[in-house]
Amino acid sequence: MGLRELKKQRTREAIAETAFGLFAERGFDRVTVAEVAEAAGVSEKTVFNYFPTKEDLLFDEVPERQAALVAAVRERGPGESVPEALRRLQLAQCNRMASPGFAIFARIIDESPALRAKELEVMADFERVLAEALEQDAGLKRLDARIAATLLIGVQWQFFLLARERALAGRHGPAAARRLRAELERAYELLERGLADLGR
């Protein structure tokens, strides 16, 4: 990464961190983009250059997460299935999603209808990006790729909601992370085994 790109990345991170602090303190709906800009020492225009919407200030890691989904499909090991690769990716997030910082993130979302709507948009984008990766890099037919992406992101979505629910209830730390890992393993086992026996 060149100096120019590094500077832009640091500016983006600084704006996002400033916004997170303000949202945590006062709530997302009670903070304006102008206030974020002032606290970060940049112009409001600069904020919007990095973040197209106010909601993107909180969901600042979405591009990175999308890239990780594509990389998991594209760079999986020889003989490794797509579900195995995505399970490995998500298991690596368990400690973070059982942390006090994630509990703050969960509270900010829970208090804002605008952020809960944005969350749905983010998951739809994840599904689209993963479907494209499955079609282009895993060689699936378009419909197969879309169905598989819906199922795989469904696991991620439910995992995220469960982690959020636990965080809001004050359950975090190593024990919470272990429980999340066990439940994620079970979810992928169900997905890989198929649903033919479900409910019998």
Secondary structure by P-SEA (a helix, b strand, c coil): ccaaaaaaaaaaaaaaaaaaaaaaacccccccaaaaaaaacccaaaaaaacccaaaaaacaaaaaaaaaaaaaacccccccaaaaaaaaaaaaccccccaaaaaaaaaaaacaaaaaaaaaaaaaaaaaaaaaaaccccccaaaaaaaaaaaaaaaaaaaaaaaaaaaaccccaaaaaaaaaaaaaaaaaaaaccccccc
